[in-house]
Amino acid sequence: MFLDLDQLRSFAVAADTLNFSEAGLRVGRVQSAISAQIRVLEETTGQSLFNRGRGKPMSLTLAGEKLLAHAHQMLRLNAAALSDLREESTRTAFSVGTTETYAISILPRVLSLFASRYPAVELTVICGSSPKLLELIEQRELDLAIITDQAKSEGRTLICADDLAWVAGPQMHVDAEAPLPLAFMPIGCEYRKRALTALDEMERSWRMAVNCLSPTGVRAALRADLAISVMPVRALEKDYRVLGKNEGLPELGEIRIAAYSHPEDTSSLVNGFISMAAKII
């Protein structure tokens, strides 16, 4: 047997008013219809829900009080489900931002799953630096950002941790006696900061062989065997060579990948994308 939501709604109003006539006015039914619904609920549960003695004010029985708590919960869940589904059907645009590195490596599978789950949603993908994308989130110009953790807890969901690796092209030779040729984006890049700090701590000389304005430039320098660089392990491509202790290079530790959304945005699209990213990345 199942509890009928329409009957539970009438019961909840009757329990709040303790008057079947008043309850009928609130839900748009006559008093006899409310009485009939309560009677069906009592038959379904096998319990009396109201004390209705002559000359005494109406009150809930113990069973009625228990059912009322469940009724409120079930009605809230029903309302939330309807709201969620209506939002999904009416919201047709969703914007996600990520770095160029993640856009190439980790985001495609998440986008594919998201598009299959929400086929009516028009996706916009924006690439930029992690700090810039976080600014867009704060300004509510972007729905979601999958970026390197910016150590800000508001609106953040940690997705995973990833090791940083020294990488080079397949033919790149690293001379232990010469300054290490590097390719990085400008100051402010987390990979650059980690690499230079680690090299300076071990007193390994280096030179900036290629200054790049984008991750694409870094990849070009690697493929041309002009320099080495640093990337997350999840972003490595097949033709890259991972360097390390054998080349006298320091460990770089790990970074954390996080999803950022505006704290006031609790839409199903945001939560759905984050859930998919956490499972796939």
Sequence and secondary structure as in RCSB ss.txt:
>XXXX:A:sequence
MFLDLDQLRSFAVAADTLNFSEAGLRVGRVQSAISAQIRVLEETTGQSLFNRGRGKPMSLTLAGEKLLAHAHQML
RLNAAALSDLREESTRTAFSVGTTETYAISILPRVLSLFASRYPAVELTVICGSSPKLLELIEQRELDLAIITDQ
AKSEGRTLICADDLAWVAGPQMHVDAEAPLPLAFMPIGCEYRKRALTALDEMERSWRMAVNCLSPTGVRAALRAD
LAISVMPVRALEKDYRVLGKNEGLPELGEIRIAAYSHPEDTSSLVNGFISMAAKII
>XXXX:A:secstr
    HHHHHHHHHHHHHS HHHHHHHHT  HHHHHHHHHHHHHHHTS  EE  TTS  EE HHHHHHHHHHHHHH
HHHHHHHHHHHHHHH  EEEEEE HHHHHHTHHHHHHHHHHH TT EEEEEE  HHHHHHHHHTTS SEEEEE  
S  TTEEEEEEEEEEEEE TT    TTS EEEEE STT HHHHHHHHHHHHTT  EEEEEE SSHHHHHHHHHTT
S BEEEEGGG  TT EEE GGGT     EEEEEEE  TT   HHHHHHHHHHHHH 
